[in-house]
């Protein structure tokens, strides 16, 4: 259900909910980039952000101990994606946005971790997609969109009780790079999480070719990270720089071709609340999201 329009709110494209005036001013143009022309780039970037958590033993250990990813890897990944998209799509002031923020507070309550661990989980959602956009997207974000992206994640951090959230992309990148240099390393927990998640991603492939598909997926993820530190920490092959650049160039060409095709038809949006998916073939309600009660 779309969030209710409020006096002073800006008009949204017909297929997007109308944000409150405050949310529109805070991140309205960033939302359009995430949900329209750069939608596929951000969706892939959010997947890289999800994998990034497995590179830190301090973050991977409680994720592994909970057993949720091992038992339902696709559902856990999909729910994480839905939470982010619900807030981006409907805004902090909407009922759906408030419920997803409350869910984040609830599921992280009591989970072991330092302030930097929690901040890293947040900032990967900011940094990983924008690094990918810079390398493979058909366009870059402009200064206004970047400022709104920082404002969105600053607000989300504040809602989750985090202080000292980076105010710019440059600050967020410096924080993530320093955190990874200090903490990213292989761990048994991280290896199990990667194996479960990648295994779920390729399970639809015929069994006889699944090992080859898994290898291709591991090579692709490593190339898209474009970071030997992260590849080693995640147990992925470390690829030569020319291979990483070639993969990025290939993705960029495919995205530009997709943009040209979309320009000849009607443009859609990357996410719709309640939409059907492989995990939720009949769609979902907000009560379906998060750990099973």
C-alpha angles and dihedrals in degrees: 000000000000120000115258117262116242130204110280095021116139120244116259129206110281094259096049127077116249112254124220114263090253094051092045090054092045101050112345097126092043088053091054091053092050094047103035131025097006095036098116091046093053093044090056091043092053088054090055089050089054092052091047091070090064091061093069113072090205091057097036095052098066091039089054094043092055090062092214096116093045093051100038109012097162094046093049092051093044093049091052089052093047093052092055094044094047091056094044093046101043104024136232092281095056124093091241092050093048091050092052092049089050089051091053091051092048099048093047095046109115095005109139115247144111126255089258091052091055092044091051091054089054097043095050086066087058101038106036097056093044093049088053092046089053091054106035113012125106089241141008127243114262123234093266093051091048091051090050091048089055090047092051094053091041089056092046090051091050091050088054093049097253118145129201095033109175112262097208139033090248091056091046092051092050090051094049093045092050092045092050093047090053101037114017110106139128118280136173090241093051091048091052092049092050092047092050095046098043090043090056092048093056100036092102090064117096110272094241093059098034095100090054092046090049091052091050090049092051091049091047095050091048092050093049093050088053088194123111091199092059094040092054093045091051094046092245126141113270106231128205114260094247090057092050090050092048091052091049091049091050093050090047092052091049091050093050090050090050091051091052091050091048091051088062093055139033114300117233134196127257097230138024122187112255094012122163119253141163089275095042105029091172094044125256143260121217090251088064093062122093135021115344112258 
